[in-house]
Amino acid sequence: MNQKFDHVSMKILVTGTSGTGKTTLAQKLLKSERAFAKFIYDHQGEFSQRFHVPAIHDADELIAKTAVGGYICWDPIESFPGKAQMGFEFFCDYVFNVSQALGGRKIFFCDELQKLTDTTCEPDEFLCLCETGRRFQIDVICISQAPNRLHNAIRNQLTQVFTFRQSDVNAIKFLSENGFDADKIRNLSAEKHEWIARNFDTGEITASSPEILIDKTRAASPADPVKR
């Protein structure tokens, strides 16, 4: 086993309503990170085109591509037709097990996580990546339109969240409970693809534009009178 106990864990969630830019941002984040292998669960069949890499459909292809590294884009449509959640469990289990023998950093990436897991049952295979994967330098980037529909065990593992505009009450409640300003989330521009991010390890809040974080109520108020 190639264990590395000082690896600084990264588990990122990108969220927002449809059409706000969350998938594009998640794609940029994955591209910007250096890793020996980037494992993509492509159950909707779009990321092989986005990353310009061939989709992998069977176990033999998967093993061969893993040995080489780079983008490993697994499309479960042939091995698990109509069973995306079962394919997800298989892929999580595969990535965890193979990463124990692989050196270097690995990143696991998936879209629409709320469709692959639920709030009533702990997703053991995915949690294994999140909780124990740090030993084997596995990091995670995932996308979910509805973070409130993720199991608590997943949400507790997150180190950073990027949010685009949200209008769902429950999604906003989850974000506000984790240090985001609810009004700012509602007022983010979908057309400009604005986002706010919070690092849960450091508490740092950043945004796509510094102006987003300005307290506009305070900024618009008259200047305090000069004391004489």
PASEBA-1860 file (N, C-alpha, C; in nm, 3 decimals):
! residues 228
1> MNQKFDHV> 0.083/-0.120/0.000/0.000/0.000/0.000/0.087/0.126/0.000 ~ 0.050/0.223/-0.084/0.119/0.351/-0.087/0.043/0.452/-0.003 ~ 0.070/0.454/0.127/-0.001/0.544/0.217/0.081/0.670/0.242 ~ 0.011/0.783/0.249/0.076/0.913/0.273/-0.010/0.989/0.373 ~ 0.030/0.985/0.499/-0.055/1.038/0.606/-0.054/1.190/0.616 ~ 0.040/1.257/0.549/0.045/1.403/0.557/-0.023/1.471/0.438 ~ -0.094/1.392/0.357/-0.164/1.451/0.243/-0.276/1.543/0.292 ~ -0.278/1.666/0.240/-0.382/1.763/0.276/-0.506/1.735/0.190
9> SMKILVTG> -0.613/1.694/0.255/-0.733/1.650/0.183/-0.805/1.765/0.116 ~ -0.857/1.739/-0.004/-0.939/1.836/-0.078/-1.066/1.766/-0.124 ~ -1.179/1.814/-0.074/-1.308/1.758/-0.116/-1.401/1.876/-0.146 ~ -1.416/1.904/-0.275/-1.486/2.024/-0.321/-1.624/1.989/-0.374 ~ -1.722/2.070/-0.336/-1.856/2.062/-0.393/-1.885/2.190/-0.469 ~ -1.934/2.177/-0.592/-1.978/2.292/-0.671/-2.129/2.280/-0.687 ~ -2.202/2.385/-0.650/-2.348/2.378/-0.653/-2.407/2.504/-0.715 ~ -2.535/2.498/-0.746/-2.604/2.611/-0.807/-2.719/2.560/-0.892
17> TSGTGKTT> -2.809/2.650/-0.930/-2.921/2.611/-1.015/-2.871/2.582/-1.156 ~ -2.956/2.521/-1.235/-2.919/2.483/-1.372/-2.887/2.606/-1.456 ~ -2.781/2.596/-1.535/-2.746/2.703/-1.628/-2.666/2.817/-1.570 ~ -2.616/2.802/-1.448/-2.542/2.912/-1.385/-2.392/2.904/-1.409 ~ -2.342/2.788/-1.451/-2.199/2.775/-1.480/-2.124/2.681/-1.389 ~ -2.196/2.603/-1.309/-2.127/2.517/-1.212/-2.044/2.406/-1.278 ~ -2.097/2.348/-1.386/-2.023/2.241/-1.454/-1.895/2.295/-1.518 ~ -1.904/2.413/-1.578/-1.786/2.474/-1.640/-1.679/2.504/-1.535
25> LAQKLLKS> -1.720/2.555/-1.419/-1.623/2.583/-1.313/-1.560/2.454/-1.262 ~ -1.641/2.352/-1.238/-1.588/2.224/-1.189/-1.488/2.166/-1.288 ~ -1.517/2.181/-1.416/-1.426/2.134/-1.520/-1.293/2.210/-1.512 ~ -1.299/2.341/-1.493/-1.177/2.422/-1.481/-1.096/2.382/-1.358 ~ -1.167/2.356/-1.248/-1.098/2.316/-1.125/-1.024/2.184/-1.146 ~ -1.089/2.089/-1.212/-1.024/1.960/-1.236/-0.904/1.977/-1.327 ~ -0.918/2.057/-1.432/-0.807/2.079/-1.524/-0.688/2.145/-1.456 ~ -0.715/2.233/-1.360/-0.608/2.310/-1.296/-0.528/2.230/-1.194
33> ERAFAKFI> -0.585/2.119/-1.147/-0.519/2.040/-1.044/-0.423/1.938/-1.106 ~ -0.306/1.923/-1.044/-0.209/1.825/-1.091/-0.232/1.692/-1.019 ~ -0.234/1.584/-1.094/-0.256/1.451/-1.037/-0.210/1.346/-1.137 ~ -0.169/1.231/-1.086/-0.131/1.121/-1.174/-0.252/1.070/-1.251 ~ -0.364/1.060/-1.182/-0.486/1.008/-1.246/-0.606/1.092/-1.204 ~ -0.694/1.120/-1.301/-0.818/1.192/-1.276/-0.933/1.101/-1.320 ~ -1.001/1.043/-1.221/-1.107/0.947/-1.245/-1.241/1.021/-1.257 ~ -1.306/1.007/-1.371/-1.432/1.077/-1.397/-1.545/0.975/-1.411
41> YDHQGEFS> -1.649/0.991/-1.330/-1.768/0.907/-1.346/-1.863/0.979/-1.440 ~ -1.872/0.932/-1.564/-1.944/1.004/-1.669/-2.077/0.937/-1.701 ~ -2.166/0.932/-1.602/-2.293/0.860/-1.622/-2.389/0.931/-1.716 ~ -2.360/1.057/-1.750/-2.445/1.129/-1.844/-2.380/1.140/-1.982 ~ -2.259/1.087/-1.994/-2.192/1.080/-2.123/-2.148/1.211/-2.182 ~ -2.121/1.311/-2.100/-2.082/1.441/-2.154/-1.935/1.477/-2.132 ~ -1.871/1.419/-2.032/-1.738/1.467/-1.996/-1.628/1.412/-2.086 ~ -1.651/1.301/-2.152/-1.552/1.256/-2.250/-1.538/1.359/-2.362
49> QRFHVPAI> -1.651/1.423/-2.397/-1.646/1.529/-2.499/-1.588/1.658/-2.442 ~ -1.626/1.691/-2.321/-1.576/1.814/-2.260/-1.424/1.811/-2.243 ~ -1.371/1.695/-2.205/-1.227/1.683/-2.183/-1.152/1.627/-2.304 ~ -1.228/1.597/-2.409/-1.168/1.545/-2.533/-1.086/1.419/-2.508 ~ -1.147/1.326/-2.435/-1.083/1.197/-2.409/-1.184/1.086/-2.439 ~ -1.137/0.969/-2.481/-1.230/0.860/-2.510/-1.297/0.808/-2.384 ~ -1.423/0.773/-2.395/-1.495/0.713/-2.283/-1.455/0.567/-2.269 ~ -1.451/0.520/-2.145/-1.418/0.382/-2.115/-1.547/0.310/-2.076
57> HDADELIA> -1.567/0.189/-2.132/-1.693/0.121/-2.111/-1.682/-0.015/-2.043 ~ -1.563/-0.074/-2.038/-1.554/-0.205/-1.974/-1.432/-0.213/-1.883 ~ -1.428/-0.318/-1.803/-1.326/-0.332/-1.699/-1.185/-0.343/-1.756 ~ -1.170/-0.413/-1.869/-1.036/-0.428/-1.928/-0.980/-0.293/-1.972 ~ -1.064/-0.212/-2.035/-1.023/-0.077/-2.075/-0.986/0.005/-1.952 ~ -1.066/-0.009/-1.849/-1.048/0.069/-1.726/-0.912/0.038/-1.663 ~ -0.880/-0.089/-1.654/-0.751/-0.130/-1.594/-0.634/-0.080/-1.678 ~ -0.646/-0.094/-1.810/-0.537/-0.053/-1.899/-0.513/0.098/-1.891
65> KTAVGGYI> -0.621/0.176/-1.890/-0.606/0.322/-1.885/-0.555/0.367/-1.749 ~ -0.596/0.300/-1.643/-0.550/0.337/-1.509/-0.400/0.324/-1.498 ~ -0.343/0.224/-1.559/-0.198/0.203/-1.553/-0.120/0.319/-1.616 ~ -0.183/0.384/-1.714/-0.118/0.495/-1.785/-0.137/0.627/-1.712 ~ -0.254/0.644/-1.648/-0.286/0.768/-1.578/-0.352/0.869/-1.669 ~ -0.359/0.993/-1.623/-0.428/1.098/-1.698/-0.578/1.093/-1.672 ~ -0.657/1.134/-1.771/-0.802/1.133/-1.757/-0.856/0.991/-1.780 ~ -0.929/0.941/-1.683/-0.988/0.808/-1.690/-1.139/0.826/-1.680
73> CWDPIESF> -1.204/0.829/-1.795/-1.344/0.869/-1.804/-1.432/0.745/-1.822 ~ -1.496/0.704/-1.714/-1.577/0.580/-1.712/-1.723/0.611/-1.739 ~ -1.775/0.555/-1.848/-1.917/0.568/-1.882/-1.984/0.433/-1.855 ~ -2.076/0.427/-1.759/-2.133/0.298/-1.719/-2.246/0.247/-1.807 ~ -2.274/0.312/-1.917/-2.395/0.281/-1.994/-2.397/0.137/-2.046 ~ -2.280/0.078/-2.074/-2.277/-0.059/-2.126/-2.272/-0.162/-2.013 ~ -2.193/-0.133/-1.911/-2.179/-0.229/-1.800/-2.297/-0.222/-1.703 ~ -2.355/-0.102/-1.688/-2.466/-0.084/-1.593/-2.578/-0.003/-1.660
81> PGKAQMGF> -2.639/-0.055/-1.766/-2.744/0.022/-1.835/-2.864/0.047/-1.745 ~ -2.901/0.174/-1.733/-3.016/0.209/-1.650/-2.991/0.196/-1.501 ~ -2.867/0.173/-1.462/-2.834/0.154/-1.320/-2.714/0.242/-1.283 ~ -2.733/0.373/-1.297/-2.623/0.467/-1.274/-2.571/0.461/-1.131 ~ -2.660/0.441/-1.035/-2.619/0.436/-0.895/-2.533/0.312/-0.868 ~ -2.570/0.200/-0.927/-2.491/0.078/-0.910/-2.354/0.093/-0.976 ~ -2.352/0.158/-1.093/-2.225/0.184/-1.161/-2.136/0.276/-1.079 ~ -2.199/0.372/-1.012/-2.125/0.466/-0.927/-2.059/0.392/-0.811
89> EFFCDYVF> -2.134/0.301/-0.749/-2.079/0.223/-0.638/-1.960/0.140/-0.685 ~ -1.974/0.077/-0.802/-1.865/-0.002/-0.859/-1.742/0.084/-0.882 ~ -1.762/0.203/-0.943/-1.649/0.289/-0.980/-1.579/0.344/-0.856 ~ -1.656/0.384/-0.755/-1.596/0.431/-0.630/-1.510/0.322/-0.567 ~ -1.564/0.202/-0.564/-1.492/0.088/-0.506/-1.365/0.059/-0.585 ~ -1.375/0.066/-0.717/-1.258/0.042/-0.803/-1.150/0.146/-0.776 ~ -1.188/0.274/-0.776/-1.090/0.382/-0.756/-1.021/0.368/-0.621 ~ -1.097/0.338/-0.518/-1.036/0.324/-0.385/-0.936/0.209/-0.383
97> NVSQALGG> -0.974/0.096/-0.437/-0.888/-0.022/-0.431/-0.763/-0.006/-0.517 ~ -0.778/0.046/-0.637/-0.662/0.060/-0.725/-0.568/0.169/-0.675 ~ -0.622/0.269/-0.606/-0.539/0.379/-0.556/-0.445/0.334/-0.446 ~ -0.475/0.225/-0.381/-0.386/0.173/-0.277/-0.254/0.125/-0.335 ~ -0.256/0.089/-0.464/-0.133/0.042/-0.529/-0.067/0.150/-0.613 ~ -0.144/0.255/-0.649/-0.090/0.362/-0.732/-0.022/0.468/-0.648 ~ 0.094/0.512/-0.691/0.158/0.625/-0.626/0.105/0.756/-0.681 ~ 0.132/0.864/-0.613/0.091/0.996/-0.661/-0.053/1.030/-0.626
105> RKIFFCDE> -0.088/1.152/-0.659/-0.220/1.202/-0.626/-0.324/1.154/-0.727 ~ -0.445/1.127/-0.679/-0.557/1.090/-0.763/-0.675/1.182/-0.732 ~ -0.755/1.213/-0.834/-0.875/1.296/-0.813/-0.996/1.220/-0.867 ~ -1.101/1.215/-0.786/-1.228/1.154/-0.826/-1.326/1.267/-0.858 ~ -1.394/1.256/-0.972/-1.482/1.364/-1.020/-1.616/1.306/-1.063 ~ -1.726/1.371/-1.022/-1.858/1.327/-1.070/-1.955/1.444/-1.070 ~ -2.057/1.431/-1.151/-2.162/1.532/-1.165/-2.293/1.476/-1.107 ~ -2.382/1.569/-1.067/-2.516/1.533/-1.017/-2.508/1.427/-0.907
113> LQKLTDTT> -2.429/1.456/-0.806/-2.408/1.361/-0.697/-2.538/1.324/-0.627 ~ -2.634/1.416/-0.622/-2.760/1.387/-0.553/-2.841/1.279/-0.623 ~ -2.812/1.252/-0.752/-2.881/1.146/-0.824/-2.815/1.010/-0.803 ~ -2.695/1.011/-0.749/-2.618/0.887/-0.732/-2.617/0.840/-0.587 ~ -2.661/0.925/-0.496/-2.668/0.892/-0.354/-2.803/0.944/-0.301 ~ -2.834/0.915/-0.176/-2.956/0.971/-0.117/-2.933/1.002/0.030 ~ -3.030/1.066/0.092/-3.012/1.112/0.230/-3.043/1.004/0.333 ~ -3.102/0.893/0.291/-3.147/0.792/0.387/-3.045/0.682/0.413
121> CEPDEFLC> -2.952/0.663/0.320/-2.857/0.552/0.333/-2.716/0.602/0.305 ~ -2.624/0.574/0.395/-2.486/0.617/0.375/-2.426/0.549/0.251 ~ -2.371/0.628/0.159/-2.308/0.569/0.040/-2.168/0.517/0.075 ~ -2.161/0.393/0.119/-2.037/0.340/0.176/-1.917/0.353/0.083 ~ -1.935/0.320/-0.044/-1.822/0.321/-0.137/-1.768/0.463/-0.158 ~ -1.858/0.559/-0.172/-1.815/0.698/-0.191/-1.754/0.753/-0.062 ~ -1.812/0.719/0.051/-1.758/0.765/0.179/-1.620/0.708/0.205 ~ -1.595/0.589/0.156/-1.463/0.529/0.170/-1.359/0.616/0.099
129> LCETGRRF> -1.395/0.667/-0.019/-1.307/0.759/-0.090/-1.283/0.886/-0.008 ~ -1.392/0.940/0.049/-1.384/1.067/0.121/-1.313/1.054/0.255 ~ -1.343/0.950/0.329/-1.292/0.938/0.465/-1.152/0.875/0.472 ~ -1.132/0.768/0.396/-1.006/0.695/0.403/-0.916/0.726/0.285 ~ -0.973/0.782/0.179/-0.896/0.809/0.058/-0.777/0.901/0.078 ~ -0.783/0.985/0.180/-0.672/1.078/0.209/-0.540/1.003/0.225 ~ -0.544/0.885/0.285/-0.422/0.806/0.304/-0.354/0.773/0.171 ~ -0.438/0.761/0.067/-0.387/0.719/-0.063/-0.388/0.835/-0.163
137> QIDVICIS> -0.391/0.958/-0.111/-0.384/1.081/-0.189/-0.499/1.091/-0.290 ~ -0.619/1.055/-0.244/-0.739/1.069/-0.327/-0.812/1.196/-0.286 ~ -0.834/1.285/-0.381/-0.914/1.405/-0.358/-1.042/1.396/-0.441 ~ -1.138/1.480/-0.409/-1.271/1.470/-0.470/-1.320/1.606/-0.516 ~ -1.373/1.611/-0.637/-1.446/1.727/-0.688/-1.580/1.676/-0.739 ~ -1.689/1.729/-0.685/-1.821/1.682/-0.729/-1.916/1.800/-0.747 ~ -2.020/1.774/-0.824/-2.121/1.875/-0.856/-2.256/1.825/-0.807 ~ -2.334/1.917/-0.749/-2.470/1.881/-0.710/-2.558/2.005/-0.714
145> QAPNRLHN> -2.667/1.996/-0.785/-2.762/2.108/-0.791/-2.834/2.124/-0.658 ~ -2.844/2.014/-0.582/-2.921/2.016/-0.456/-2.835/1.961/-0.342 ~ -2.751/2.044/-0.281/-2.663/1.996/-0.174/-2.740/1.946/-0.052 ~ -2.861/1.996/-0.032/-2.944/1.951/0.081/-2.990/1.807/0.064 ~ -2.982/1.754/-0.057/-3.024/1.617/-0.083/-2.909/1.518/-0.069 ~ -2.794/1.566/-0.025/-2.680/1.478/0.000/-2.683/1.429/0.144 ~ -2.638/1.309/0.166/-2.636/1.252/0.301/-2.544/1.335/0.390 ~ -2.581/1.349/0.518/-2.500/1.425/0.613/-2.355/1.378/0.617
153> AIRNQLTQ> -2.335/1.248/0.603/-2.199/1.193/0.608/-2.113/1.246/0.494 ~ -2.176/1.276/0.379/-2.103/1.337/0.268/-2.075/1.483/0.298 ~ -2.179/1.556/0.341/-2.164/1.700/0.366/-2.058/1.727/0.472 ~ -2.047/1.638/0.570/-1.949/1.657/0.677/-1.806/1.638/0.630 ~ -1.787/1.578/0.513/-1.654/1.554/0.461/-1.601/1.671/0.377 ~ -1.687/1.763/0.338/-1.648/1.869/0.245/-1.546/1.964/0.306 ~ -1.447/2.003/0.225/-1.349/2.102/0.270/-1.374/2.239/0.207 ~ -1.447/2.241/0.094/-1.475/2.369/0.028/-1.600/2.356/-0.057
161> VFTFRQSD> -1.679/2.463/-0.059/-1.800/2.467/-0.142/-1.798/2.593/-0.227 ~ -1.824/2.577/-0.356/-1.847/2.688/-0.449/-1.995/2.689/-0.480 ~ -2.061/2.803/-0.461/-2.202/2.810/-0.495/-2.230/2.920/-0.595 ~ -2.307/2.885/-0.696/-2.362/2.982/-0.788/-2.500/3.021/-0.735 ~ -2.578/3.090/-0.813/-2.710/3.133/-0.767/-2.794/3.013/-0.727 ~ -2.862/3.025/-0.615/-2.954/2.923/-0.567/-3.088/2.990/-0.535 ~ -3.196/2.920/-0.565/-3.330/2.971/-0.532/-3.407/2.873/-0.444 ~ -3.361/2.748/-0.437/-3.429/2.648/-0.356/-3.409/2.677/-0.208
169> VNAIKFLS> -3.517/2.679/-0.133/-3.513/2.714/0.010/-3.423/2.620/0.088 ~ -3.434/2.491/0.062/-3.356/2.394/0.137/-3.208/2.400/0.104 ~ -3.176/2.424/-0.022/-3.036/2.438/-0.061/-2.974/2.561/0.005 ~ -3.049/2.672/0.005/-3.001/2.795/0.068/-2.985/2.776/0.218 ~ -3.076/2.703/0.280/-3.066/2.677/0.424/-2.936/2.603/0.456 ~ -2.905/2.500/0.378/-2.779/2.427/0.399/-2.659/2.520/0.387 ~ -2.660/2.605/0.285/-2.546/2.694/0.262/-2.534/2.799/0.372 ~ -2.647/2.857/0.413/-2.644/2.959/0.517/-2.599/2.901/0.651
177> ENGFDADK> -2.633/2.775/0.675/-2.590/2.709/0.798/-2.440/2.681/0.798 ~ -2.380/2.695/0.681/-2.237/2.669/0.668/-2.159/2.795/0.631 ~ -2.211/2.909/0.674/-2.134/3.033/0.666/-2.155/3.119/0.544 ~ -2.250/3.084/0.457/-2.278/3.166/0.340/-2.389/3.266/0.372 ~ -2.387/3.380/0.304/-2.490/3.481/0.318/-2.605/3.447/0.224 ~ -2.723/3.418/0.279/-2.836/3.373/0.198/-2.877/3.476/0.093 ~ -2.880/3.603/0.130/-2.920/3.707/0.035/-2.822/3.718/-0.081 ~ -2.694/3.706/-0.050/-2.594/3.714/-0.157/-2.608/3.597/-0.253
185> IRNLSAEK> -2.640/3.480/-0.201/-2.658/3.363/-0.287/-2.776/3.384/-0.381 ~ -2.887/3.436/-0.328/-3.006/3.459/-0.411/-2.979/3.564/-0.519 ~ -2.892/3.660/-0.489/-2.870/3.773/-0.580/-2.754/3.754/-0.676 ~ -2.689/3.639/-0.672/-2.581/3.614/-0.768/-2.638/3.613/-0.910 ~ -2.563/3.667/-1.004/-2.609/3.676/-1.142/-2.582/3.543/-1.215 ~ -2.688/3.483/-1.265/-2.672/3.360/-1.343/-2.608/3.391/-1.478 ~ -2.643/3.506/-1.535/-2.591/3.544/-1.666/-2.440/3.569/-1.662 ~ -2.392/3.624/-1.550/-2.249/3.653/-1.536/-2.172/3.535/-1.475
193> HEWIARNF> -2.243/3.429/-1.442/-2.182/3.310/-1.382/-2.107/3.345/-1.253 ~ -2.173/3.424/-1.169/-2.110/3.464/-1.043/-2.116/3.352/-0.940 ~ -2.012/3.343/-0.858/-2.009/3.242/-0.752/-1.942/3.296/-0.627 ~ -1.973/3.230/-0.516/-1.908/3.256/-0.387/-1.856/3.122/-0.336 ~ -1.738/3.123/-0.277/-1.680/2.999/-0.224/-1.640/3.018/-0.078 ~ -1.651/2.910/-0.003/-1.606/2.911/0.136/-1.519/2.787/0.162 ~ -1.401/2.813/0.217/-1.313/2.705/0.258/-1.345/2.671/0.403 ~ -1.394/2.550/0.428/-1.436/2.512/0.562/-1.318/2.488/0.656
201> DTGEITAS> -1.201/2.463/0.601/-1.083/2.442/0.685/-1.028/2.574/0.740 ~ -1.029/2.678/0.655/-0.970/2.806/0.695/-1.075/2.912/0.726 ~ -1.199/2.892/0.678/-1.303/2.993/0.695/-1.298/3.102/0.589 ~ -1.201/3.096/0.498/-1.186/3.200/0.397/-1.302/3.198/0.298 ~ -1.353/3.318/0.266/-1.460/3.333/0.168/-1.406/3.411/0.048 ~ -1.426/3.357/-0.070/-1.383/3.422/-0.193/-1.501/3.429/-0.290 ~ -1.483/3.500/-0.399/-1.591/3.513/-0.498/-1.532/3.534/-0.636 ~ -1.616/3.513/-0.737/-1.572/3.532/-0.876/-1.534/3.677/-0.903
209> SPEILIDK> -1.590/3.768/-0.824/-1.557/3.910/-0.833/-1.560/3.969/-0.692 ~ -1.461/4.049/-0.653/-1.458/4.104/-0.517/-1.581/4.186/-0.481 ~ -1.645/4.248/-0.582/-1.761/4.332/-0.556/-1.878/4.252/-0.496 ~ -1.882/4.123/-0.523/-1.992/4.039/-0.474/-1.996/4.036/-0.322 ~ -1.878/4.045/-0.260/-1.870/4.032/-0.114/-1.889/4.164/-0.041 ~ -1.901/4.275/-0.116/-1.920/4.405/-0.052/-2.060/4.415/0.007 ~ -2.068/4.465/0.129/-2.198/4.489/0.193/-2.257/4.613/0.128 ~ -2.350/4.592/0.034/-2.404/4.703/-0.044/-2.489/4.796/0.041
217> TRAASPAD> -2.552/4.742/0.145/-2.631/4.827/0.234/-2.541/4.925/0.304 ~ -2.431/4.877/0.354/-2.335/4.963/0.423/-2.270/5.060/0.326 ~ -2.236/5.007/0.205/-2.167/5.091/0.108/-2.256/5.205/0.059 ~ -2.386/5.184/0.057/-2.477/5.286/0.004/-2.521/5.386/0.110 ~ -2.489/5.360/0.236/-2.532/5.451/0.341/-2.445/5.574/0.346 ~ -2.496/5.686/0.398/-2.416/5.808/0.406/-2.293/5.785/0.493 ~ -2.190/5.859/0.464/-2.068/5.847/0.543/-2.094/5.893/0.686 ~ -2.027/5.829/0.782/-2.042/5.869/0.920/-1.996/6.013/0.937
225> PVKR> -2.066/6.091/1.020/-2.023/6.231/1.040/-1.888/6.237/1.106 ~ -1.812/6.338/1.068/-1.679/6.356/1.125/-1.692/6.413/1.265 ~ -1.633/6.351/1.361/-1.638/6.401/1.499/-1.539/6.515/1.516 ~ -1.586/6.619/1.581/-1.500/6.737/1.604/-1.476/6.754/1.752
END
